[in-house]
Amino acid sequence: MLPLDGAIALVTGASRGIGAAVAVELARLGAHCVLTARTQGGLEETDAAIRAVGGQATLLPLDLIEGAADLDMLGPSIIERFGRLDILVHAAGVLPKLTPVAHILPGDFAASVAVNFSAAWRLIRTCEPPLRAAPAGRAVFLTDARVAEPSAYFGLYSAAKAGQAHLVQAWAAEVAGTPIRVNLADPGAVGTRLRRSAWPGENQAALAAPADVAPAIAALCLPGEVRHGQVVRIGSGDDGCAIAPT
Ligand code: NAP
């Protein structure tokens, strides 16, 4: 018997990077994973990796910017198909162009707010009922050290992530009396496409890989997990928070 046998997990950002690795880890622990992201090919690669560890997944291509209405229907669809949701992992994230605050363009602002902030609200809104229907609902939202340490040129990213963090911690307080456990996970510096967009010349082989941080994130999803309303720092390494304005 695996620890997550029979559990239903919804993972956003599941087409690559940390979300994909967490989905594979949850599947290895026995969960059936509902995988969402925009890139069908990436979702299929994650599905193949899940099959390779003996797991099963449902693929749900979804754009968190254009598909707000579909996102709002996720909870009711999950109730209809599975009756409950045991695990929500919101790993989707976007790092907008690094630029001074005064130079942020409206389209970049809207995209960062939609993916890094509003999507958390929409997910909480639509997933709370199926999480409440589970015996031990668990939710994890990926955050960043920049929420606590805003730095030059990262303002659009960190401000949206800070909004997410406040929302998630308020929600955690609201559901503290239920079996649901909610946490933020800060993965530290991890070698992914998002990381490469900020540090293109970096040797990613020297960083943690998504598969290195996935087990600690998946641990927050186990039924026996007692941490709640916390920012759990995973991994280590210089995540560049001390970047100084020139
Ligand atoms: P990544 O490899 O670039 O993956 C980002 C994921 O988000 C992809 O699956 C992408 O899928 C999805 N996504 C982006 N825009 C989307 C949209 N409009 N609609 C739906 N899905 C969208 O990044 P990562 O490094 O794994 O990041 C995962 C999380 O960790 C993020 O929340 C990030 O802020 C956080 N984080 C990462 C690091 C790090 O060092 N890597 C550090 C701190 C925090 P599609 O493009 O297929 O849609």
Boltz pocket constraint, residues with backbone or C-beta under 6 A from the ligand:
constraints:
  - pocket:
      binder: B
      contacts: [[A, 12], [A, 13], [A, 14], [A, 15], [A, 16], [A, 17], [A, 18], [A, 19], [A, 36], [A, 37], [A, 38], [A, 39], [A, 40], [A, 42], [A, 62], [A, 63], [A, 64], [A, 65], [A, 90], [A, 91], [A, 92], [A, 93], [A, 94], [A, 115], [A, 142], [A, 143], [A, 144], [A, 145], [A, 185], [A, 186], [A, 187], [A, 188], [A, 189], [A, 190], [A, 191], [A, 192], [A, 193], [A, 194], [A, 195]]
      max_distance: 6.0
